[in-house]
Each structure stands twice: as C-alpha cells, then as structure tokens.
C-alpha cells in the first residue's frame, strides 16, 4: 500500500527523494492505516482500534506490572522506615512543608 501511495504522489506531481520517503515511511504508514480504519470502521471506532494496536501503548501495558511492583515495594520500604525511625517521617514532612513556603 505504501508503494502504491508513493506512485500516486509522483503521478500527481509531488516530488521527493527516495531518502525523504524512507525517512517518513513510518509516519506515512500510520496515516494510511488511520485513513483505512476511518473509512472501514468510521470515526467513532478508529481511535480505539489505533490504540489497541499502538506499539507504544503495548509497551506501556507490558511495563505496568513492573511499575505496580515498584510502587508496592516503595510503599513497603517507606512504611518500614517509618516504623524503625518514626522521627524520619515527621522530619521529612516538616522539610516538605518548609519547602512550600
């Protein structure tokens, strides 16, 4: 489909080098995909379909369990620090309150 689009552009008077086209290939592919989805499924479904297959969203979803584990670990460490050194929490809160002045 990308090749056909390139040929279409050239037939309609657009000029560009191969390097320029290759440089923007991913953007072109995304826009073509978006157009096809919009035509096939309509404006309401297209954003959902684009997100469902977006590589960045996929990586974020894969990273979520690790992020949740890190958050739990951080909370546990903080709670343990407060139990072993109760003044630590109060001192931290005073420092934070003083920074807001």
C-alpha positions, 0 to 999 in steps of 0.5 A, a space after each residue: 500500500 505504501 508503494 502504491 501511495 508513493 506512485 500516486 504522489 509522483 503521478 500527481 506531481 509531488 516530488 521527493 527523494 527516495 531518502 525523504 520517503 524512507 525517512 517518513 515511511 513510518 509516519 506515512 504508514 500510520 496515516 494510511 492505516 488511520 485513513 483505512 480504519 476511518 473509512 472501514 470502521 468510521 470515526 467513532 471506532 478508529 481511535 480505539 482500534 489505533 490504540 489497541 494496536 499502538 506499539 507504544 501503548 503495548 509497551 506501556 501495558 507490558 511495563 505496568 506490572 513492573 511499575 505496580 511492583 515498584 510502587 508496592 515495594 516503595 510503599 513497603 520500604 517507606 512504611 518500614 522506615 517509618 516504623 524503625 525511625 518514626 522521627 524520619 517521617 515527621 522530619 521529612 514532612 516538616 522539610 516538605 512543608 518548609 519547602 512550600 513556603 
